[in-house]
C-alpha cells in the first residue's frame, strides 16, 4: 500500500483548497496539517488487513515513525501484537535523490526541489534496529538485492 495512492487525490484537493497549490505536498503547512493523518490512515488500513490475516507492505518513508521507534512496535502502531515488522531502508545520497526527482518531473516534487536546502534537513539516518534492513541503491548489486528480499521474508 502506497500513501500517495491511498491519499494522493484527497491531499491534492485539500492543498488546492487551502494553499491554492495542489502539489504543495512538502511545505511546512502540509507537513503540519496532513502528513501525520495520511500516515495514520495508511497504518489503519494495514491494521484492518492484518486483522483479516492479509500480509501488508507499506510504501513511504515513515521517517518520523522510524526515528521515534514507533515503527518497530506493533502496540505503538495499534496493529496486532504478533505482527512481524520488517523495514527496508533504501539509502540514496542527497545529490542522487535530487537528480532522480528532477528526472521524474513530478509536480509533487516541486516544493522539494525549490526548497532543497530546507528539504534535505528532514532526511534522517535511521536508528540501528534488527527489523531495519539497509540497502544502498546507488551501488545496486543484484546479489545484495536478493539478500535484502530474503531478509525481509
N, C-alpha and C positions, 0 to 999 in steps of 0.2 A: 504494500500500500504506500502510495506516494502522497505526501502532504499537499503538494501543489495540484495533484489530480483531484484529491478529495475537497480541497478548499480554494483552489485557484480562481474559479469563476466567481465564487462568493466574495472572496477577499478583493478581487479586482473591482467588483461592483461597489463594495464598501469604500475602497480607496478613491474611486471616482466620485462618490457622493461626498466624501469628507475632505479630500485634498485636491480634487479635480484632476488627479493623475492616477489612472487605473494601474499603472505599472510601478507605483510607489510602494514597493514591497520590502525595502530595507531601510527606509528612513527611520529616524527615532520615533516618529508618530506611529508608524506601522508596528515597529517592534514593541512599543509600549501598549498598543491597543488591540492588536490582532495576533501577534506571534504566539503567545502562550495559549490562547484559545484554540488556535489551529492545531498546535501540538497536542494539547489535551484531548481535543476531539479525535485526533488520529489514534491516540492511546485508548480512548473509549471504544472506538471501532475495533481495535485489536482485542480489547478485553471481551467484547461480545463474541468475537470469532473464537478466541481461546476457550471460552466457556462452552462453546459448541464443539470443541475438540478439533478446531481448524488451526493448523500451523500458520504463523503470520511472519511476514518480512516487512519491516517498516523502512521507508526511504526518507532520509532527511538528515541534516547534520546533528540534530539533537544536542548541540554544543552545551547549552546550559544544563540540560539534564545529565549529560555525561560528566561535566565538570563538577556538578554538585554531588555526584554519586547516585542520584535518584534513578538513573537509567539502569543501574545494576541491581536494583532492589524491587522485586515484584510487588511487595507490600506497599512501598512508597509510590509505585505506579498505579496501584489499585487493580492489578491483574492477578490471576490465580497464583497462589504461593508456589506451586510446583512448576511454574513456568521456567524453562531453561532459556536464559538470555545470553546471546552471543552477539557481539558487535564487531563489524568490520569497519575499521577506521582507514579510509583511503587518503593517504598523505600526498600532497602535491605542493610544491613550492609556490609562494605567492605570485611570483612573476609568471610562472606557468599557468596558474589558475586565471590570472588576468588575461593572458593570451587566449586561453580556452573560452573565457566569457566573451571576449571581443569577437572571436571567430564564430561563436554560436549566434551572436547578434540577436539575442532575445531581449525584447524591450524591458523585461523584468530585471535585467542586469544593469540597466542604465544608471540607476542610483549608485550601485556598487562601483561602476567604472568612473562615474563623475566624481564620486567622493572616495576614491580608492584608499587614500591615506587613513581616512576615518574608518572605512570598512575593514581594512586589514588589522586594525587594533582588536577586532572582535574574533579574529582567528585564534584558536586556542591550541595548546598542546595537551592532549588528553592525559588523564592520570593512568598510571600503570595499574592494570586490573586483569585477572585471569580471563575474564569474559571479553576483553577487548583485544582484537587481533589487528595489528597494523599491516598495511600494505602500501609500499611505495609505488605509486602509479607512474612516477617519472621514469623509473628504470624498470619498465614492465618485463616480467620474466614469466613465461608460461608455467614452468615448474613451480615457482613461488605462488602463482595464482592458484594452481591446482591444490597446493598445500593449504592455502587460505580457505578454499572451499571445504577441504577435508576437516580443518579445524572448526569451521562453523557448523558442520554437520555433526 
